[in-house]
Amino acid sequence: MKGTRDDGEHRTMSGRRNVTIAVIAVALLLTGGLLLALGTSRQQPTPPPATDKGRAVATAQPTAQPDPPATSSAAPDTAALSVSRPVSIAIPSLKVSSTLEMLDLGRNRAMETPRDPAKAGWYRPGAAPGATGPAVIAGHVTWNGTPGVFFALGRLDPGDRIDVRRADGRTAEFTVDRTARYPKDRFPTVEVYRNVGRAELRLITCGGDYSKKDSRYTDNVVVYATLTGSHT
């Protein structure tokens, strides 16, 4: 795993610049035709069907004015946390528990994918889970004929819980708002990565049918979640 910033270090990028980097990264990935790398030596198992569940929630849109303090746009029990790198993720309803790799932009200016198919990865140029903005955690659905860490991601329903443990000792608690599936050539980059005025989370993997000829799945599965609490 690559090194990370000290927990107490303040970011030098503004929120909008972080999201711009994320949008560019995903756009480049889509141009290449894949969002997540897949093992190609075997026929991949079919993940559980993922259908659209839940509704999109209203989020703050970017404006020309400075962003308000994080605590002014959320109720006290859901106020955004300070910036701290995430170290692990747990999804109780799926019995998923994984430490997190750090994902950056690779040599081809595309977002890196987790090196270990059994682990998820946090996209470090974006928001930190629990802090204001849309944090992104990605994971493989399968690899070389075996299920990956996010194999069952499409089963998540609105109201399910996602916990992200952070380096500052706090666990950010997210509640699923929506699970959606998109064709890879119609991935909603703006909807997934746009600036928001509160702490949100996106989990991303592949889905749909697997083409052995093309060595890829047809779709992407995205889970949208909102910070609803935290604990030590």
C-alpha positions as CSV (number, residue, x, y, z in Angstrom):
1,M,0.0,0.0,0.0
2,K,1.3,3.4,-0.8
3,G,2.1,6.1,1.8
4,T,-0.6,8.6,2.8
5,R,-0.7,12.1,4.2
6,D,-0.3,12.6,7.9
7,D,-3.8,12.7,9.6
8,G,-3.3,16.2,10.8
9,E,-2.3,17.6,7.5
10,H,-4.7,20.0,5.8
11,R,-5.4,19.5,2.1
12,T,-3.9,21.9,-0.3
13,M,-6.6,21.5,-2.9
14,S,-10.1,23.0,-2.7
15,G,-13.1,20.7,-2.8
16,R,-13.9,21.7,-6.4
17,R,-10.4,20.9,-7.6
18,N,-10.5,17.4,-6.0
19,V,-13.8,16.7,-7.8
20,T,-12.4,18.0,-11.0
21,I,-9.5,15.6,-10.8
22,A,-12.0,12.8,-10.0
23,V,-14.2,13.7,-13.0
24,I,-11.2,13.7,-15.3
25,A,-10.0,10.3,-14.0
26,V,-13.4,8.7,-14.5
27,A,-13.9,10.2,-17.9
28,L,-10.6,8.8,-19.0
29,L,-11.5,5.4,-17.6
30,L,-14.7,5.4,-19.5
31,T,-12.9,6.3,-22.7
32,G,-10.8,3.2,-22.2
33,G,-14.0,1.2,-21.8
34,L,-13.4,-0.1,-18.3
35,L,-13.9,1.3,-14.8
36,L,-12.4,-1.6,-12.9
37,A,-9.9,-4.1,-14.2
38,L,-10.9,-7.8,-14.3
39,G,-9.0,-11.0,-14.4
40,T,-9.4,-12.5,-17.9
41,S,-8.0,-16.1,-17.7
42,R,-11.3,-17.7,-16.7
43,Q,-15.0,-17.2,-17.3
44,Q,-16.3,-15.0,-14.5
45,P,-19.2,-15.9,-12.2
46,T,-22.4,-13.9,-12.5
47,P,-22.8,-11.5,-9.6
48,P,-26.3,-11.1,-8.0
49,P,-28.6,-9.0,-10.2
50,A,-28.4,-5.3,-9.5
51,T,-31.5,-3.2,-10.1
52,D,-32.2,0.4,-9.4
53,K,-33.4,0.8,-5.8
54,G,-34.1,4.0,-3.9
55,R,-34.3,7.6,-5.1
56,A,-31.6,10.2,-5.7
57,V,-31.3,12.6,-2.8
58,A,-31.2,16.3,-3.2
59,T,-27.6,17.6,-2.9
60,A,-26.0,21.0,-2.8
61,Q,-24.9,22.3,-6.3
62,P,-21.6,24.1,-6.8
63,T,-21.9,27.9,-7.0
64,A,-19.6,30.8,-7.5
65,Q,-19.7,31.5,-3.8
66,P,-17.4,29.9,-1.2
67,D,-18.8,26.7,0.3
68,P,-20.4,27.2,3.7
69,P,-18.9,25.5,6.8
70,A,-19.7,21.8,6.8
71,T,-21.8,22.0,10.0
72,S,-24.2,24.6,8.5
73,S,-25.6,22.3,5.9
74,A,-26.3,19.2,8.0
75,A,-28.1,18.3,11.2
76,P,-25.9,18.1,14.3
77,D,-25.9,14.3,14.3
78,T,-24.8,14.1,10.6
79,A,-22.3,17.0,10.5
80,A,-19.3,16.3,8.3
81,L,-16.2,15.2,10.0
82,S,-12.7,16.6,9.6
83,V,-10.4,15.1,6.9
84,S,-8.8,11.8,7.8
85,R,-7.8,8.9,5.6
86,P,-9.9,5.8,5.7
87,V,-8.3,2.5,6.7
88,S,-11.2,-0.1,6.4
89,I,-14.7,-0.6,5.2
90,A,-17.4,-2.9,6.6
91,I,-20.9,-3.7,5.1
92,P,-22.7,-5.7,7.7
93,S,-25.6,-6.9,5.5
94,L,-23.2,-8.3,2.9
95,K,-20.7,-9.6,5.5
96,V,-18.0,-7.6,3.8
97,S,-15.0,-6.4,5.8
98,S,-11.8,-5.1,4.1
99,T,-8.9,-2.9,4.7
100,L,-8.5,-0.2,2.1
101,E,-5.8,0.3,-0.5
102,M,-5.0,3.8,-1.6
103,L,-5.9,4.5,-5.3
104,D,-4.4,7.4,-7.3
105,L,-4.1,8.3,-10.9
106,G,-2.0,5.7,-12.8
107,R,0.4,6.1,-15.7
108,N,-2.4,6.4,-18.2
109,R,-4.1,9.1,-16.1
110,A,-6.8,6.7,-15.2
111,M,-7.8,5.8,-11.6
112,E,-5.9,2.9,-10.3
113,T,-7.7,-0.3,-9.3
114,P,-7.1,-2.3,-6.1
115,R,-4.2,-4.7,-6.5
116,D,-5.8,-7.3,-4.2
117,P,-9.2,-8.4,-5.5
118,A,-10.2,-9.2,-1.9
119,K,-9.7,-5.6,-0.9
120,A,-11.5,-2.3,-1.8
121,G,-9.6,0.9,-2.5
122,W,-10.2,4.6,-1.7
123,Y,-9.7,7.1,-4.4
124,R,-7.3,9.4,-2.6
125,P,-7.6,12.6,-4.8
126,G,-11.3,12.8,-3.9
127,A,-13.0,13.5,-0.6
128,A,-12.2,11.5,2.5
129,P,-15.1,9.4,3.8
130,G,-16.9,11.4,6.5
131,A,-15.6,14.8,5.3
132,T,-17.7,17.0,3.0
133,G,-17.9,15.8,-0.6
134,P,-18.5,12.5,-2.5
135,A,-15.9,10.0,-1.3
136,V,-15.3,7.1,-3.7
137,I,-14.4,3.5,-2.8
138,A,-14.0,1.0,-5.6
139,G,-13.6,-2.8,-5.6
140,H,-13.5,-5.7,-8.0
141,V,-16.6,-7.8,-8.6
142,T,-14.7,-10.9,-9.7
143,W,-11.1,-11.9,-10.5
144,N,-9.9,-15.0,-12.4
145,G,-13.2,-16.9,-11.8
146,T,-13.7,-16.1,-8.2
147,P,-15.8,-13.4,-6.5
148,G,-14.1,-10.1,-5.5
149,V,-14.7,-8.0,-2.5
150,F,-17.7,-6.2,-4.0
151,F,-19.3,-9.3,-5.7
152,A,-22.6,-8.8,-3.9
153,L,-22.7,-5.0,-4.0
154,G,-25.9,-5.0,-6.1
155,R,-27.8,-6.6,-3.2
156,L,-27.6,-3.4,-1.1
157,D,-30.9,-1.8,-0.3
158,P,-31.8,1.7,0.9
159,G,-31.4,1.9,4.6
160,D,-28.5,-0.6,4.7
161,R,-25.4,0.5,6.7
162,I,-21.8,1.0,5.6
163,D,-19.1,1.7,8.1
164,V,-15.7,3.3,7.2
165,R,-13.0,3.3,9.9
166,R,-10.7,6.2,9.7
167,A,-7.1,6.9,10.8
168,D,-8.3,9.4,13.4
169,G,-10.0,6.5,15.3
170,R,-13.6,7.4,14.3
171,T,-15.9,5.3,12.2
172,A,-18.1,7.2,9.7
173,E,-21.5,5.6,9.5
174,F,-23.3,5.8,6.1
175,T,-26.8,4.8,5.2
176,V,-27.5,3.7,1.6
177,D,-29.8,6.0,-0.3
178,R,-29.8,4.3,-3.7
179,T,-28.3,1.4,-5.7
180,A,-28.1,1.9,-9.4
181,R,-26.7,0.0,-12.5
182,Y,-25.5,1.8,-15.6
183,P,-24.2,0.7,-19.0
184,K,-20.5,1.4,-19.1
185,D,-20.9,3.8,-22.1
186,R,-23.5,5.8,-20.2
187,F,-21.8,6.1,-16.8
188,P,-23.2,9.3,-15.0
189,T,-19.8,10.9,-14.2
190,V,-21.4,14.2,-13.1
191,E,-24.0,12.6,-10.9
192,V,-21.4,10.4,-9.2
193,Y,-18.6,13.0,-8.7
194,R,-20.3,16.4,-8.6
195,N,-19.7,18.7,-5.6
196,V,-22.0,18.2,-2.7
197,G,-22.5,20.2,0.5
198,R,-22.4,17.3,2.9
199,A,-20.6,14.0,3.5
200,E,-21.5,11.3,1.0
201,L,-20.1,8.0,-0.2
202,R,-20.0,6.2,-3.5
203,L,-19.2,2.5,-3.8
204,I,-18.4,1.4,-7.4
205,T,-17.9,-2.0,-9.1
206,C,-18.8,-3.8,-12.3
207,G,-22.1,-5.6,-13.0
208,G,-24.4,-6.9,-15.6
209,D,-23.4,-9.7,-18.1
210,Y,-19.8,-10.8,-18.6
211,S,-18.5,-11.1,-22.1
212,K,-15.6,-13.6,-22.3
213,K,-14.8,-12.3,-25.8
214,D,-14.3,-8.8,-24.5
215,S,-13.1,-9.8,-21.0
216,R,-15.5,-7.3,-19.4
217,Y,-18.8,-6.8,-17.8
218,T,-21.4,-4.7,-19.5
219,D,-22.3,-2.4,-16.7
220,N,-21.2,-0.6,-13.5
221,V,-23.0,-0.8,-10.2
222,V,-23.0,2.4,-8.0
223,V,-24.2,2.6,-4.4
224,Y,-25.0,6.1,-3.1
225,A,-24.9,6.7,0.6
226,T,-25.0,9.6,3.1
227,L,-23.3,10.1,6.4
228,T,-25.8,9.5,9.2
229,G,-23.5,9.2,12.2
230,S,-20.1,8.4,13.6
231,H,-18.5,6.8,16.7
232,T,-15.1,6.0,18.2
